């Protein structure tokens, strides 16, 4: 049997943890409305596990951040999804964004819901609105959930990556060629409304445009940032980017571990 004194200490530790966890939940409110904004800066973020068929052990994760208005998306890779490592990648994403973050919305995962990230967004001259979605409601962050497929799964697939070197190589690919290719050359559509005609529903989308084109069309976009992006855009060749992406992706996938879909009995 566990000694009574040890039981008391363990109960006190759990009580303190629950109190801190409850306080943290109150500090990060639930976003109950959909962001219908006409300016960049409101970000939805999520993570994707490169775990193969098992969540056991340590492996690579992809962190995706999507701007609601322009659909500008930045992706980074991190090993083991630790709080400090995720906060570091989010800082890298913020530095790469061509606009300031005004709102940051995530799911309820521990990589986001922690004091490190809360202090990162709130302890600044202009605090960022940091919110979380409802539990088990993926549609609350539908835009970034879509980008998890187009920007991560279509590129990397579902293999297991459990080597830290794979995370570093993948992070470099995300930060450069893959991000440039998706934001400058890949048009996206935004859902405007759903029209109901009898028993049928019809989704209405806007005209396809790249995130860069959508950013340039914003009245609040910084002229200096747009000029810097224009200079970068003129140096990019989509065909050269495609070759570089394939080369770097092959280097990443050398570390993949394939698991059979059906195991022998």
N, C-alpha and C positions, 0 to 999 in steps of 0.2 A: 504493500500500500504506500501511497505517496504521503509523506509526513504532513501534518496539518499546517505547519509553518510554511512549507513550500507551496501548498495549495493556496494559502492566503496571498503569498507573493505573486503567484501566477494569476489569480483572480484580479489583484490590483493592477497588474501589468495589462491584462486584457481590458479592464475598465478604462484605463488611461488611453489605450489604443482606440477603443470605441468612441471615447469622448473627443479625441483629436480627429478621428475620421468623420464624426458627425459635424464638428466645427468646420472641417474642410468642405464638406458637402454644402454647408450653408454659405461659404465664401464663394463657391462657384455655382451660380444659379442655373436652373434649367431654362433653356430657350424654348418658349412656348409658341412663338410666332415664326413664320417663314420670313426670311430676309428678302424683301422686295425693294432692292436698292438701285440707285442710278449712278453710283460712283464706286470705284474700286476700293478695296481695303478690308472687306468683310470676308473672312477666310473660314472654310470648313476643312478640318484635318482628320486623318485616320491613318491606321497602320495596317500593313499586310504581312502575314507570316510566311516565310519561306521555309516551312517545316516539313514538307513532304506529307506523309500520312500520320505523323506523330508530333504532338506538341511537347514531348519529353525532351529534356536536355536544352542545350543552347544552340541558337541558329540565328540567321540574318532576318531582319525585318526591313520593309520599305515604309517610309513615312511620306504621305501624300498631303499636300496643302493646295486647295483650289480656291481662287477668288470667285465669289458668287457673280459679280457683274461682268467681268471680262473673260472669265473662265481660264485666266492665266494660272498655270499649275507648275509648282515646283515639287520635285521628289528627291528624297535623300534616303540612303541606306544606313542602317545602324545594326550593330551586333548586340543581340540579347535584350534589346529594348529597356535598358536601364534608365532611370529617371534623369541622371546627369547627362547620359549620352543623347537621349531624346531632346533634352533642353538645348544641348549644344547644336544639334542638327536644326532645331527650330530657329535658333539664332542665325545659323547659316542661311536658312531659307529667307528670313526677314531681310538679311543683308542683300540677298539676290533679287528680291522683289523690286519692281520699278515704281512702287508706291508704298505709302505707310500703311501699317496694319491698324485698322480701326476696331475690328471685332474678330474674335478667334473662338470658333465653336468646335467641340470635339465630342467623342463618345465618352463613356464612363470608365475607360480603361485606366489602370494605375499609372501608365506611362504619361498620361495627361493630367489626371486628377491628383496632383501632388503639390506640396508647398514650394518646390523649386520653380515650377512653371507659373504658379500663382504669383509669387514674388517677382518673377521675370516680367510679367505683363502689368502688374499693378504698381510696382515700385519704380516708376519712371515719371518724367515731367508730365507727359500726357498718357495717362493710363489707358490700356486697351481693354475693351469689354470682353471678358473671358467667360464663356458660358459652356454648358454641356447639354447634350441631347437627352431625351427620355430613355430610360433603360429598355433595351430590346426593341427599339424603334429605329431601324436602319434608314427608313425614309426621311427621318429628321435631317439627315446629312446625305440626301440623295445625290447631290452633285459630286461630292468627293467619292462616294461609293461607286459612281459611274467611272470616275477617273482611276479608281483602283483596278478596274478591268482594262481600260484603254492604255493606261500609262505604266502599269506594272505587270499584270498577268499576261497580256498579249506580248510583252517583251521578254519576261523572265520565265513564265510558265509556272508549274507547280512543283518542281523538283526541290529537294531539300538542300539548303546551303548552310553548312555548319562550320565553315572556316572563316575566321575574322578577315582573312585576306580577300575573300569574296565580297565582303561588305565594303571594304575600302575601294576595290575596283568598281563595284556597282555604284558606289556613291560618286565616284569621278565621272562615270558615264551619265548618271542622272544630272549632275551639276553642269555638264557641258553639252555634249552633242545631242543627247536625248531631249534635254530641256529645250535647247534651241530649235530642234526639229519640230517638236510638238507646239511650241508657242509661236513660232514664226511662220510655219509652213502648213500646219494642219487646221483646216477650218472646223469649227464646231457650231452646233445649233443650240439655241436656248428655248426651253419650253415656255410659251407665252400664256396659254390657257387651254382648257379642255371644253369643247363644245358638245352638248348633249342633243342628239337628234333622235327622238323616240327612244328606242332601246339601244342605240348605238352611241358610242363616245368617240369623238375625233379630237386628237391632239394637234394644236396649232403651234408651229415653231417659227422663229424669226429667220431672216436670211443668213445662210452660213457665212462665217467670217472667222479669221484666225484671232487668237487672243491678242496678238499685237495690233491688228486692225481695230479691234474693239477698244483697246487701250487708247489708241490715237484719236478715236472718236469721242472720248470722254472730255467734257469741258473742263474738268478739274485736273486733268493730267499735267504733270510738270513738263514745261518746254525743254528744260535741260535734260531730263530723263528720256524724253521722246527722242531728242537729238542724239543722245548716246546710243539708244537702241537702233536708231536709223543707221548710224555708223557701223554698228555690229551687224545689222541685217545685210548691209551692202557687202560685207566680207564673207558671208555664208553662201555655200553652194549645197543645195539639198542632196545632190548626188554624192558629193564628197562626205557629207554628214552621214548618209546611209552607209557608205563603206566603212567609215570610222565606227559607227554604231555596231555593225556586224563584227568588226575586228575586236572591239572591246567586250562585246557580249560573249564571244567565243572564249575569251580569257576568263570571264566570270564563270561560265558554265563548265569550265574544267574542274571546278570544285563541287559540282552538283553530285548528289547521291540519289540515284534512282532506286525506288522501291517498287516491287511488283504490285499490280493492282489486285491480283488474286493470289493469296498465299496457299501453299499446299497444306492439306490437313495433316 
